[in-house]
Amino acid sequence: MATGNHSSPTTPSLTIGPKRRWWLRLVLGVLALAVVALAVFWSTISSYAMTGASYGARVACSCRYAGGRTLSDCAKDFEPGMELVSLSEDAQTKSVTARFALMFSQTATYKEGWGCVLDPWK
């Protein structure tokens, strides 16, 4: 009769070491601060996004359809800090749409005698 020591196969430990725990807490803390900051400043951020998209659409539409320049050339007229605004045009309707970092978009349409007019906000 064998009475040897039977041990179960070794299983990897699922515990997190002190060094990993410190990093995990740091990452979770930074994420929590980012969420709180976003919640606190959401009104300001969305207002800047709306303003940037509206300004971009209006300026690019006027540059493109009143000035006769290309859309890529019109983007050079943007103020510093507007790098997150992207432009697209619909030549058939003579309109330019500006998008601010996937948050907000605004369209301006060229109307003869009126120039470029922003579409109403929805």
Buried (B, 14 or more C-beta within 10 A) or exposed (E): EEEEEEEEEEEEEEEEEEEEEEEEEEEEEEEEEEEEEEEEEEEEBEEBBBEBBBBBBBBBBBBBBEEEBEBEEBBEBBEEEBEBBBBBBEEEEBBBBBBBEEBBBBBBBBEEEEEBBBBEEE
